[in-house]
Amino acid sequence: MQNPVKQVASFIPTLGCILLFCVCSEPSLHAGEPSKPNIVLMLVDDMGVMDTSVPFLVDEAGRPKKFPLNDFYRTPNMERLARRGIRFSQFNAMSVCSPTRISIMTGQNAARHRTTNWIAPDNNNGGPFGPTHWNWQGLGLSNVSLPKLLRSNGYRTIHIGKGHFGPRDSAGADPRNIGFDVNVGGASFGSPASYYGSQNYGNAGGSLSQSSSSAVPGLEQYHGSETFLTEALTLEAKKHVSQAVEEGKPFFLYFAHYAVHAPFHSDPRFADHYKDSGKPVPAQAFATLIEGVDKSLGDLLDHLEELSVDENTLVLFVGDNGTDAPLGNEHAVACAAPLRGKKGSHYEGGVRVPFLAAWGKQNKSNAFQRKLTIPENAIQNQLASVPDLFPTIAGITGTEIPRDHVVDGVKLDTLLSGNPDRTRPEAFLMHYPHAPHRSDYWTSYRDGDWKVIFHYFPSAASENSHYQLYHLRSDPFEQTNLAERHPEELSRMMKSLIHQLNAHHALYPMDDDLRPVPPKLP
């Protein structure tokens, strides 16, 4: 097996999903230097690993390999960020948004925190046979959360963009209740009524006759303008970062774009780039949303440089679930080609997301960069996932995690430094005991090269079987179900899946008599 980390000199990486900035202070501080690192976490909604010009997938030698979708998208600032640091070829998120967002905030797998589905703002959407007591309320006042811990450590905590941490009448509907000092744009819903300032982002008084239940709050100054939602949020992010720097406060900026979630409203700034692509109109609009996020990333990187904090800023960029590109069937190879599936599905296209880490500006003599050295233009092929962000950020910032708070994530420091980490498990549990979605009532478990998928209620979509088994090193695009050919391996993987669910105290779908239906061995 190839060394999981390869230096990449011939490829220019491009990323688009989450961004993490960390401005760290040197151990021996000089006058005017920050005493604690700043953190910026940029999260892109519904951006999968193929929705970028940066090649994340690799060939048999572990080197980046371009595919047609990489040539379709235009993301020069993601490429810029990737040149400065390391990208992960196998970074996983939950298959839908709210579970991932709460995993980032808590460091826990969704099976443990039990927000295992996206949260509908006004009704319990657990599904007809979903667990009765799944965590539809999301994050609340009593939960341990990353912004609370950072705020207690002296940070200005800034929330910009999409929240989706709890339903409309819950505490989590307002990000300030979970530890953020500032909230611009965050609410209970997951998709905006409108991306257009001329429509007031869905608020009354624009071309919409009345305020929508998913009208984006906190952007009144842009109402009636031609300012696209992605741009308005970027301007607000820059403003609040500037204020924190002027006040000498370390900051945690959680910048969660509504883009590229539906509705696929075309960003007019970039529409001409895709009009002759031959792609369907919705797919062209999706691409403009991607490019808008890329511009936002570039503007923020420029702003950090203007504020002279780029050398002390660690940037992490990641997506919240697999792609939702309007390019084909959710179980086919189209939306995330060559990967199979998309957002909500049990295939890799549903959980594989881009992840990139880099210092805003490389300086090997910088004390923070000596503490966490990130190689330039490198690729990390070892498996990691979104719960890992919580302990990583806590460690970088010197923030203490309460001893009684269970953390499933593992620090990424060794992987970020470009080395393999043989101490961490190469495993990922994805639990979705709900319906309806692109895949209903399922759990998957990744262990090294093997991946098993268990369907609680088999259907045609699940190949009429409880079990699917794939060997991802030899079959990365999940074309051959090996469940019948390798019964011993299937049994081993199912035992591991069941053990993991039990260890996380997971909840299961229900039968007609409202009794839990646990997974079963073949």
Secondary structure, 3 states (H helix, E strand, C coil): CCCCEEECCCCCCCCCCECEEEECCCCCCCCCCCCCCCEEEEEECCCCCCCCCCCCCECCCCCECCCHHHHHCCCHHHHHHHHCEEEECCEECCCCHHHHHHHHHHCCCHHHHCCCCCCCCCCCCCCCCCCCCCCCCCCCCCCCCHHHHHHHCCCEEEEEECCCCCCCCCHHHCHHHHCCCEEECCCCCCCCCCCCHHHHHHCCCCCCCCCCCCCCCCCHHHCCCCCCHHHHHHHHHHHHHHHHHHCCCCEEEEEEECCCCCCCCCCCCCHHHCCCCCCCHHHHHHHHHHHHHHHHHHHHHHHHHHCCCCCCEEEEEEECCCCCCCCCCCCCCCCCCCCCCCCCCCCHHHHEECEEEEECCCCCCCHHHHHCCCCCCEEECCCEEHHHHHHHHHHHHCCCCCCCCCCCCCCCHHHHCCCCCCCCCCEEEEEECCCCCCCCCEEEEEECCEEEEEECCCCHHHCCCCEEEEECCCCCCCCCCCCCCCHHHHHHHHHHHHHHHHHCCCCCCECCCCCECCCCCC
